[in-house]
Amino acid sequence: MRFLTSSTLALLLMTTSHSYAESRPFLTTADALNGLQGCYKMAEKNGWNLAITIIDRGANTVSSLRMDNALSAASTGAELKAQTALAWGSSTSRVAEIVKKKPEFNQFPGLLPIAGGEPITAPDGTLIGAVGVAGGLTLHDQECAKAAVAAMQ
């Protein structure tokens, strides 16, 4: 039986660890923070009190913020809108149109088909995450979510 020396084992581990590096586009923390800041600036300028959640393609929160005077429930709404936009690969306003035509989709757990959620795509069109904004008028939520996506481009 042949055993690996510690130096051979170390070399093997170093070589194989690089093969697990992410090779497809993904949402970076820096991009998520840029998105958060883009939405926050718009909300602050307009006096909107919102919650903003940005998630990656695995539905993990990358960045999140509830503005000082936003309702606590706004955080839950922002998270659900982001999850809905990610799951459907579409804006939550578009999901709302679909659900209006096919109300049976309302049975999906965690679905929040209200404007304010937008998918985030890489330059090649790959879905890499989503943003959800809640706490204001749905028109404001949607504008702010779009500003977040634009700030990440």
Secondary structure in CASP SS format (residue, H / E / C, confidence):
PFRMAT SS
TARGET T0000
AUTHOR 0000-0000-0000
METHOD secondary structure of the structure
MODEL  1
M C 1.00
R C 1.00
F C 1.00
L C 1.00
T C 1.00
S H 1.00
S H 1.00
T H 1.00
L H 1.00
A H 1.00
L H 1.00
L H 1.00
L H 1.00
M H 1.00
T H 1.00
T H 1.00
S H 1.00
H H 1.00
S C 1.00
Y C 1.00
A C 1.00
E C 1.00
S C 1.00
R C 1.00
P C 1.00
F C 1.00
L C 1.00
T C 1.00
T H 1.00
A H 1.00
D H 1.00
A H 1.00
L H 1.00
N H 1.00
G H 1.00
L H 1.00
Q H 1.00
G H 1.00
C H 1.00
Y H 1.00
K H 1.00
M H 1.00
A H 1.00
E H 1.00
K H 1.00
N H 1.00
G C 1.00
W C 1.00
N C 1.00
L C 1.00
A E 1.00
I E 1.00
T E 1.00
I E 1.00
I E 1.00
D E 1.00
R C 1.00
G C 1.00
A C 1.00
N C 1.00
T E 1.00
V E 1.00
S E 1.00
S E 1.00
L E 1.00
R E 1.00
M C 1.00
D C 1.00
N C 1.00
A C 1.00
L C 1.00
S H 1.00
A H 1.00
A H 1.00
S H 1.00
T H 1.00
G H 1.00
A H 1.00
E H 1.00
L H 1.00
K H 1.00
A H 1.00
Q H 1.00
T H 1.00
A H 1.00
L H 1.00
A H 1.00
W H 1.00
G C 1.00
S C 1.00
S C 1.00
T H 1.00
S H 1.00
R H 1.00
V H 1.00
A H 1.00
E H 1.00
I H 1.00
V H 1.00
K H 1.00
K H 1.00
K C 1.00
P H 1.00
E H 1.00
F H 1.00
N H 1.00
Q H 1.00
F C 1.00
P C 1.00
G C 1.00
L C 1.00
L C 1.00
P C 1.00
I C 1.00
A C 1.00
G C 1.00
G E 1.00
E E 1.00
P E 1.00
I E 1.00
T E 1.00
A C 1.00
P C 1.00
D C 1.00
G C 1.00
T C 1.00
L E 1.00
I E 1.00
G E 1.00
A E 1.00
V E 1.00
G E 1.00
V E 1.00
A E 1.00
G C 1.00
G C 1.00
L C 1.00
T H 1.00
L H 1.00
H H 1.00
D H 1.00
Q H 1.00
E H 1.00
C H 1.00
A H 1.00
K H 1.00
A H 1.00
A H 1.00
V H 1.00
A H 1.00
A H 1.00
M H 1.00
Q C 1.00
END
